[in-house]
C-alpha cells in the first residue's frame, strides 16, 4: 500500500485515477464483457498500485444472495407512488423476492440517507421512483452512492428519471404535456393557469415545456400564467387560489400531476366555479382515483403498473456497459373536467 494512505483503497479511487466510471472499473476488475482489454489492464494495474482489494463478501451479498429489493419513493401516500409500489411488490413476489420500501419526502439529503440505509440492509437490487431535481449537486451525490452499490455487484433501476447515468424506465413527459396543451387549444381556451410544481423538479419542467409549446405554437392570443408550488394536493390548492385571485379571467387550470389536480378541484368547489362550465381542469398520471373525482379528471395516462414491473425486470438483468432506457407511451384520457370555453 502506498505510503501516506490512511484507509484502504476503494474502487472509486481506482476509477478516478484510471479516468473511468465506477461501472467500467467494476467490469474491468471482475472480467465482465464490455470493457476493452487495454482499459481493463490499465484499471487492474492502478488497482495493484493503490493496493485495492475487492470486497468479495459485499460482492456476494449484493449480487444475488439477498432476496430483498429496495424501493425508494418520494411519498408513499401519493397515489402515483402507491400504484408504482404495488406493481413493484407484485412483480418482485412473482420472482420470490420481498420489497423493503423507504421514502425521501422529496428531500435530497434524506434521499441519500435512505439509499445508504437500503444498501446497508444488503438488498439485492435498488429501485428509485420519482423525478430528480435540476441544477443541484445532490443528484450527483445520490448517483455516486448508487454507482458504489453497483460496483460491488448490486443492481439499480430508476423510474421517472430521464437525466440519469443508470438504467431507467421513463415516460415521455414532454409529449404528455403537449397532449394537454393541444386538447385545451381545440376547446378554445386562451387564458390558462398552470399549476406547475417546484421549478427545479425535472418531470414538472418537462411537462410544463410540453404544455407551453403546444399552447403557444403559432398563437399570440394565448396567455399563460404559471404558479409554482409543492407537487401534491395542498400545493394544487395553494397554486389554484393564487391563480384565480391574480387572474380571474382564466378559463382553464392545468395541474402537472393528479394529486395537484385534486387540490385544484377542491379550490374550484370552494370558489363556486362550475367544472367544466366555468373552468376546465386537467391533470397528469391517471392514478386510479382520477376517474372518480367530481367530475372525472381529464388527464395524461401513464402505464404505472407497466412502469413498476419493467423496473423490476430491468433491475434483475445483468449489468450492461451503457445505461438502458425503457420509454413508456403516454395517452390523453378525456373525461368530464374539460369542456369548450364559454366566456
SULVEN-V861558 format. One record per backbone hydrogen bond with DSSP energy under -1.0 kcal/mol. CO is the residue of the C=O (numbers start at 1). NH is the residue of the N-H. If there is no record, write none. Layout:
co: [CO	CO]
nh: [NH	NH]
This chain:
co: [2	10	11	12	13	14	15	15	21	22	23	24	25	26	27	27	36	37	38	39	40	41	42	43	44	45	46	47	54	55	56	57	58	59	60	61	67	68	69	70	71	72	73	74	75	78	79	80	81	82	83	84	85	86	87	88	89	90	92	92	93	98	100	102	104	107	108	109	110	111	112	113	114	115	116	117	118	119	125	126	127	128	132	137	138	139	140	141	142	143	144	145	146	147	149	150	155	157	158	159	162	167	168	169	170	171	172	173	174	175	176	177	178	179	180	181	182	183	184	185	187	190	191	192	193	194	194	195	198	200	201	202	203	204	205	206	207	208	209	210	211	212	213	216	223	225	227	230	232	233	234	235	236	237	238	239	240	241	242	243	247	251	252	253	254	257	258	259	260	261	262	263	264	265	266	267	268	269	274	274	280	282	284	285	287	289	290	296	298	299	300	301	302	303	304	305	306	307	308	309	310	311	312	314	324	326	331	333	337]
nh: [5	14	15	16	17	18	19	20	25	26	27	28	29	30	31	32	40	41	42	43	44	45	46	47	48	49	50	52	56	59	60	61	62	63	65	66	98	124	100	127	102	129	104	105	78	82	83	84	85	86	87	88	89	90	91	92	93	94	95	97	96	69	71	73	107	111	112	113	114	115	116	117	118	119	120	121	123	122	70	157	72	159	202	141	142	143	144	145	146	147	148	149	150	151	154	153	126	128	169	130	164	158	326	160	328	173	176	177	178	179	180	181	182	183	184	185	186	187	189	188	341	223	251	225	254	196	227	256	201	134	205	206	207	208	209	210	211	212	213	214	215	216	217	219	192	194	196	232	236	237	238	239	240	241	242	243	244	245	246	247	250	280	193	282	195	261	262	263	264	265	266	267	268	269	270	271	273	272	278	279	253	255	258	302	290	292	297	337	283	333	285	331	304	307	308	309	310	311	312	313	314	315	316	317	168	170	301	299	281]
